[in-house]
Amino acid sequence: MENPSDKTISLLEESKLQADVIIPILNALRKEIGAERANGIVFDALRSRLRSRFQELAAKTPRGHKEKWAAM
């Protein structure tokens, strides 16, 4: 039997899974404290993770900018 933890997923699939979790939380925050404040909190919380993730991807794709975006 195949071990599910052995599978790798694409950046797109990873992003979809993360969005499935983050969007309901963001919507609840928007309802409680307003969209501007909620968006700011979530963006600030994710900023360093996003930066490090894009740096990882850039390091794995040592070509021009167009090729890096295409690879992602």
C-alpha positions as CSV (number, residue, x, y, z in Angstrom):
1,M,0.0,0.0,0.0
2,E,1.3,3.5,-0.9
3,N,2.2,5.8,2.0
4,P,0.3,9.1,1.6
5,S,3.2,11.0,3.2
6,D,5.5,9.8,0.3
7,K,3.5,11.8,-2.2
8,T,4.6,15.3,-3.3
9,I,2.1,17.8,-4.4
10,S,2.4,20.7,-6.8
11,L,2.6,24.3,-5.6
12,L,-0.9,24.8,-7.0
13,E,-2.4,21.9,-5.0
14,E,-0.5,23.0,-1.8
15,S,-2.0,26.5,-2.3
16,K,-5.5,25.2,-2.7
17,L,-5.2,23.1,0.5
18,Q,-4.0,26.1,2.4
19,A,-6.7,28.3,1.0
20,D,-9.3,25.8,2.1
21,V,-8.2,26.4,5.7
22,I,-7.3,30.1,5.6
23,I,-10.3,31.5,3.7
24,P,-13.0,30.5,6.3
25,I,-10.8,31.9,9.1
26,L,-10.3,35.1,7.2
27,N,-14.0,35.4,6.5
28,A,-14.8,35.0,10.1
29,L,-12.2,37.6,11.1
30,R,-13.6,40.0,8.5
31,K,-17.1,39.6,10.0
32,E,-15.9,40.2,13.5
33,I,-13.3,43.0,13.1
34,G,-13.7,44.3,9.6
35,A,-12.0,43.4,6.3
36,E,-9.2,45.9,6.4
37,R,-8.0,44.9,9.9
38,A,-8.5,41.1,9.2
39,N,-6.7,41.3,5.9
40,G,-3.8,43.1,7.6
41,I,-3.5,40.6,10.4
42,V,-3.5,37.6,8.0
43,F,-1.1,39.1,5.6
44,D,1.3,40.0,8.4
45,A,1.0,36.5,9.8
46,L,1.8,34.9,6.4
47,R,4.4,37.4,5.1
48,S,7.5,35.7,6.3
49,R,6.3,32.2,5.2
50,L,5.4,33.5,1.8
51,R,8.8,35.2,1.4
52,S,10.7,32.1,2.4
53,R,8.6,29.8,0.2
54,F,9.2,32.0,-2.9
55,Q,13.0,32.1,-2.0
56,E,13.0,28.3,-1.9
57,L,11.3,28.1,-5.3
58,A,13.6,30.7,-6.8
59,A,16.6,28.7,-5.6
60,K,15.3,25.5,-7.2
61,T,14.7,27.3,-10.6
62,P,17.9,29.1,-11.5
63,R,16.7,30.6,-14.8
64,G,15.0,33.8,-15.9
65,H,12.0,35.3,-14.3
66,K,9.5,34.0,-16.9
67,E,10.8,30.5,-16.4
68,K,10.5,30.8,-12.7
69,W,6.9,31.9,-12.9
70,A,6.1,29.1,-15.4
71,A,7.7,26.5,-13.1
72,M,5.6,27.7,-10.2
